[in-house]
Amino acid sequence: MFLANSKKPARFKAPYFYEVPDDKELVLPTFDTTQQWFGGRDRQYRKLLRGQRYASVLALTIIREGKNGPQVLAGPRNPETNATHPNVVSVPTKRLSPTMLKAAALACKVQFQDATEQVFVPKWVSYEHPDDMEEDSTLGDIVATAIARKVGLEHLMLKRTREVKINMQSLTLGQSFVDYDPQRGIQTKEAIAMLNAAAIVPSDTEAPRPAAHSMLKWFDIDAFQDGYRTKDAPGMFPEMGAAAVEMCVHGVCMLTTSRALDRGIGMAGQSRS
């Protein structure tokens, strides 16, 4: 395990940023797949998040019904407001406290898991009535807050429309490349515990323009998956012109959304899996 040292810029000084020499691998604690019951999961979450070994982050797989089928929202991060992942294509994300991440994950049942990913049993809830979320209040709170404040779709949350349905898809442990020092032969990586939540919004929802992204746009599912797998940022965002050359497609948020879409997210609030 290689901790970022004081020589690094201030944005890399959080404990979940690690300096890794070219000839080394970053090895961090992972899930104990034998512990699926509530108490065992609670203990392993506390162990994984102790000392913020992993950054706690929520990724949003936001879906609407388009002309040709389901569409997902994504866009490049604004370099003026994002110092650690500038120009990286992503779905909307929001930082969480470790306590909030743990509470949200424990509110879900594990469907299957391996050492780095827990996939949850889909349980869709409507945002129309607060009582619908009595057992899922943490899920409702964090997803609604992220959609309203980080994504910029406050009007949907204020209406408490029954057309907005949400659930928690997965919890994934991953690493994101953020910097490279060729003179020292050192990569800086961010270790991330990524919750991925799905949200189905009304079909007439327009792409917002939050400060965190240079732009957001709706992608047909196949186009999103092709762009993610080929890493073709200019092909995903031709409207960005020459600026798209500086963009890249990677990260744990895109990975977890791609996997969620592969499992199938039904537009009627049902999982196809």
PyMOL commands that set and color helices and strands:
alter all, ss='L'
color gray80, all
select helices_A, chain A and resi 10-12+38-52+98-106+130-150+154-159+221-230+233-236+238-246+252-263
alter helices_A, ss='H'
color red, helices_A
select strands_A, chain A and resi 17-21+55-66+69-76+88-90+93-95+110-113+117-120+125-126+165-181+186-200+217-220+248-249
alter strands_A, ss='S'
color yellow, strands_A
deselect
rebuild
show_as cartoon
